[in-house]
């Protein structure tokens, strides 16, 4: 009966919860850092303050937010960059994947691996961008596609696998999302 006590159950549950929170915090941190860099080190710009509010809603600790702000202002070690990947998902749905990374030589193969495991290929720049219009909120599909239930499920699973990658911040698709 070893391993069947209350503490081991709590320990495993806490470990899973902490890993999930850590992933959310790292995404918030990289977004804040990139936005501070875009605003030229201005930590009081509206976009930076909006990201900080979003991070606070997810219970991100104040010291982690302050580190992200300092890193964006130039006090941090590694430099982060925004990268965009394009490809086609299940059912021929065009996808744009946005990521914030400190090492594109690590992130690109990770994204490519997710595509190859699903039997798909990552596209070259411009291969899927034509299907979207870029706005201040992100990418909006020009002609949304209707999907059957099976393909919609495959696409949802595929997008979830992409979003599980640490550096991925947003995934946009041309699939029609029901309101």
DOTI-609147 format. One record per residue (C-alpha): residue number from 1; residue in three letters; y, z, x. Coordinates in steps of 0.05 Angstrom, whole numbers, plus 32768, in hexadecimal, padded with zeros to 4 digits. Layout:
BEGIN
DRENGU markol fimar   py   pz   px
DRENGU    NUM   ALA    Y    Z    X
...
end
This chain:
BEGIN
DRENGU markol fimar   py   pz   px
DRENGU      1   UNK 8000 8000 8000
DRENGU      2   UNK 802F 7FF8 803B
DRENGU      3   UNK 8072 7FD7 802C
DRENGU      4   UNK 8072 7FEB 7FE3
DRENGU      5   UNK 80A6 8021 7FE3
DRENGU      6   UNK 80EA 8022 7FC3
DRENGU      7   UNK 8111 801B 8004
DRENGU      8   UNK 80ED 7FDA 8018
DRENGU      9   UNK 80FE 7FBC 7FD4
DRENGU     10   UNK 8147 7FD1 7FDB
DRENGU     11   UNK 814A 7FB7 8023
DRENGU     12   UNK 8130 7F72 8010
DRENGU     13   UNK 815D 7F6C 7FD3
DRENGU     14   UNK 819A 7F83 7FFC
DRENGU     15   UNK 8189 7F52 8033
DRENGU     16   UNK 8187 7F17 8002
DRENGU     17   UNK 81C8 7F2D 7FE1
DRENGU     18   UNK 81EB 7F36 8025
DRENGU     19   UNK 81D5 7EF1 803C
DRENGU     20   UNK 81F1 7ED1 7FFD
DRENGU     21   UNK 8233 7EF6 8004
DRENGU     22   UNK 8238 7EE4 804D
DRENGU     23   UNK 8231 7E9A 803C
DRENGU     24   UNK 8268 7E9F 8008
DRENGU     25   UNK 8295 7EC5 8038
DRENGU     26   UNK 828B 7E92 8071
DRENGU     27   UNK 829F 7E59 8042
DRENGU     28   UNK 82DD 7E7E 802C
DRENGU     29   UNK 82EE 7E8E 8074
DRENGU     30   UNK 82E8 7E46 808C
DRENGU     31   UNK 8312 7E2D 8051
DRENGU     32   UNK 8349 7E60 805F
DRENGU     33   UNK 8349 7E4E 80A9
DRENGU     34   UNK 834E 7E03 809B
DRENGU     35   UNK 8386 7E0D 8068
DRENGU     36   UNK 83AF 7E38 8098
DRENGU     37   UNK 83A8 7E02 80CD
DRENGU     38   UNK 83BE 7DCD 809A
DRENGU     39   UNK 83FB 7DF6 8088
DRENGU     40   UNK 840F 7DFC 80D1
DRENGU     41   UNK 83FE 7E46 80D7
DRENGU     42   UNK 8424 7E5A 8098
DRENGU     43   UNK 83F8 7E91 807A
DRENGU     44   UNK 8427 7E97 803E
DRENGU     45   UNK 8420 7E4F 8024
DRENGU     46   UNK 8409 7E48 7FDC
DRENGU     47   UNK 83C7 7E27 7FEE
DRENGU     48   UNK 83B5 7E5E 8020
DRENGU     49   UNK 83C7 7E95 7FEE
DRENGU     50   UNK 839D 7E73 7FB8
DRENGU     51   UNK 8360 7E72 7FE7
DRENGU     52   UNK 836B 7EBB 7FF9
DRENGU     53   UNK 836C 7ECD 7FAF
DRENGU     54   UNK 832B 7EA7 7FA4
DRENGU     55   UNK 830C 7ECC 7FDF
DRENGU     56   UNK 8323 7F0F 7FC3
DRENGU     57   UNK 8303 7EFE 7F80
DRENGU     58   UNK 82C1 7EF7 7FA6
DRENGU     59   UNK 82CD 7F3D 7FC5
DRENGU     60   UNK 82DA 7F22 800B
DRENGU     61   UNK 82EF 7F5C 8039
DRENGU     62   UNK 8338 7F5D 804F
DRENGU     63   UNK 8327 7F5D 809A
DRENGU     64   UNK 82FD 7F1E 8092
DRENGU     65   UNK 8338 7EFC 806E
DRENGU     66   UNK 8367 7F12 80A6
DRENGU     67   UNK 8338 7EF6 80DB
DRENGU     68   UNK 8337 7EB3 80B7
DRENGU     69   UNK 8383 7EB3 80B3
DRENGU     70   UNK 8388 7EC4 80FD
DRENGU     71   UNK 8356 7E8E 8110
DRENGU     72   UNK 837D 7E5A 80E9
DRENGU     73   UNK 83BD 7E6F 810B
DRENGU     74   UNK 839F 7E60 814F
DRENGU     75   UNK 8386 7EA5 8162
DRENGU     76   UNK 833D 7E93 8158
DRENGU     77   UNK 830D 7E75 818A
DRENGU     78   UNK 82EA 7E3A 8169
DRENGU     79   UNK 8311 7E03 8148
DRENGU     80   UNK 82FB 7DEE 8103
DRENGU     81   UNK 82FF 7DA7 80E8
DRENGU     82   UNK 82F4 7D87 80A4
DRENGU     83   UNK 82BF 7D51 80A1
DRENGU     84   UNK 82AB 7D25 8067
DRENGU     85   UNK 8266 7D06 805D
DRENGU     86   UNK 8253 7CD0 802C
DRENGU     87   UNK 8211 7CBA 800F
DRENGU     88   UNK 81E9 7CAB 7FD1
DRENGU     89   UNK 81BF 7CDE 7FAD
DRENGU     90   UNK 8187 7CD8 7F7A
DRENGU     91   UNK 8192 7CA0 7F48
DRENGU     92   UNK 81C4 7C7D 7F75
DRENGU     93   UNK 81FA 7CB0 7F68
DRENGU     94   UNK 8232 7CAC 7F9C
DRENGU     95   UNK 8240 7CEE 7FC0
DRENGU     96   UNK 8279 7D07 7FEB
DRENGU     97   UNK 826A 7D47 8012
DRENGU     98   UNK 82A4 7D6E 8030
DRENGU     99   UNK 8295 7DA0 8067
DRENGU    100   UNK 82BD 7DCD 8096
DRENGU    101   UNK 829B 7DD6 80D9
DRENGU    102   UNK 82A7 7DED 8120
DRENGU    103   UNK 8270 7DBE 8139
DRENGU    104   UNK 8268 7D7A 8119
DRENGU    105   UNK 822C 7D6D 8147
DRENGU    106   UNK 8207 7DA3 8121
DRENGU    107   UNK 8220 7D96 80DB
DRENGU    108   UNK 8213 7D4B 80D7
DRENGU    109   UNK 81C9 7D50 80E8
DRENGU    110   UNK 81C1 7D8A 80B6
DRENGU    111   UNK 81DE 7D5F 807E
DRENGU    112   UNK 81B6 7D22 8095
DRENGU    113   UNK 8176 7D4E 8093
DRENGU    114   UNK 8183 7D62 804A
DRENGU    115   UNK 818A 7D19 8038
DRENGU    116   UNK 814B 7D04 805E
DRENGU    117   UNK 8121 7D3C 803F
DRENGU    118   UNK 8134 7D20 7FFB
DRENGU    119   UNK 8121 7CD9 8011
DRENGU    120   UNK 816A 7CC4 8013
DRENGU    121   UNK 8199 7CAD 804A
DRENGU    122   UNK 81DE 7CC6 805D
DRENGU    123   UNK 8210 7C8D 8057
DRENGU    124   UNK 8245 7C75 8088
DRENGU    125   UNK 828F 7C86 807D
DRENGU    126   UNK 82A9 7C5C 8043
DRENGU    127   UNK 8265 7C4E 8024
DRENGU    128   UNK 8271 7C7C 7FE8
DRENGU    129   UNK 82BC 7C89 7FEB
DRENGU    130   UNK 82CB 7C4A 7FC3
DRENGU    131   UNK 82AD 7C6C 7F85
DRENGU    132   UNK 82E0 7CA4 7F86
DRENGU    133   UNK 832A 7CB0 7F80
DRENGU    134   UNK 8345 7CE7 7FAD
DRENGU    135   UNK 8373 7D19 7F8B
DRENGU    136   UNK 8392 7D5B 7F9F
DRENGU    137   UNK 8356 7D7F 7F7F
DRENGU    138   UNK 8321 7D55 7FA1
DRENGU    139   UNK 82FD 7D15 7F8F
DRENGU    140   UNK 82F7 7CF9 7F49
DRENGU    141   UNK 82C4 7CC2 7F3A
DRENGU    142   UNK 82E1 7C7F 7F25
DRENGU    143   UNK 82A7 7C6E 7EF7
DRENGU    144   UNK 827B 7CAB 7EE7
DRENGU    145   UNK 8231 7C9B 7EE0
DRENGU    146   UNK 8205 7CB2 7EA6
DRENGU    147   UNK 81C3 7CD0 7EBF
DRENGU    148   UNK 8182 7CDE 7E9B
DRENGU    149   UNK 8169 7D26 7E9B
DRENGU    150   UNK 8136 7D1D 7ED3
DRENGU    151   UNK 8168 7CFC 7F02
DRENGU    152   UNK 819D 7D30 7EF0
DRENGU    153   UNK 816C 7D68 7F04
DRENGU    154   UNK 815D 7D45 7F46
DRENGU    155   UNK 81A7 7D3C 7F54
DRENGU    156   UNK 81B6 7D85 7F43
DRENGU    157   UNK 817F 7D9D 7F72
DRENGU    158   UNK 8197 7D6E 7FA9
DRENGU    159   UNK 81DF 7D86 7FA3
DRENGU    160   UNK 81C8 7DCE 7FA4
DRENGU    161   UNK 81A3 7DC1 7FE6
DRENGU    162   UNK 81E2 7DA2 8003
DRENGU    163   UNK 820D 7DDD 7FED
DRENGU    164   UNK 81DB 7E0D 800D
DRENGU    165   UNK 81F2 7DF2 8051
DRENGU    166   UNK 8223 7E23 8070
DRENGU    167   UNK 8259 7DF1 8082
DRENGU    168   UNK 825A 7DCA 8040
DRENGU    169   UNK 8296 7DDC 8014
DRENGU    170   UNK 8295 7DA8 7FDC
DRENGU    171   UNK 8266 7D72 7FC2
DRENGU    172   UNK 8282 7D3C 7F93
DRENGU    173   UNK 8256 7D0B 7F6D
DRENGU    174   UNK 8261 7CD0 7F3E
DRENGU    175   UNK 8231 7CEE 7F0B
DRENGU    176   UNK 824F 7CFB 7EC7
DRENGU    177   UNK 8253 7D46 7EBD
DRENGU    178   UNK 824E 7D5D 7E74
DRENGU    179   UNK 828A 7D85 7E5C
end
